[in-house]
Amino acid sequence: MPEYLIGLDIGTSVTKAALFDRAGAEFAVASRRTRTLSPAPGWFEMDAEELWRAVVDVSRDVVLKSGVNPLISRG
């Protein structure tokens, strides 16, 4: 049974996920824009809840786009 890996890139404006097989072939990519907050001059931060939601969303989206069955487990 094939094995897959999800790579995540959490940047300051976009969170991305890509699904690869063990040989490095890319199956799907998904991304979601995220906000950078500036509560004071020269300060930059990101909302942790928004980042977590983006990670969950892109992870789900990349699996759905790929058509890979995420429920198959290795015995």
Secondary structure, DSSP 8 states (H G I E B T S, - for coil): ---EEEEEEE-SSEEEEEEEETT--EEEEEEEE---B-SSTT--B--HHHHHHHHHHHHHHHHHHHT--TT----
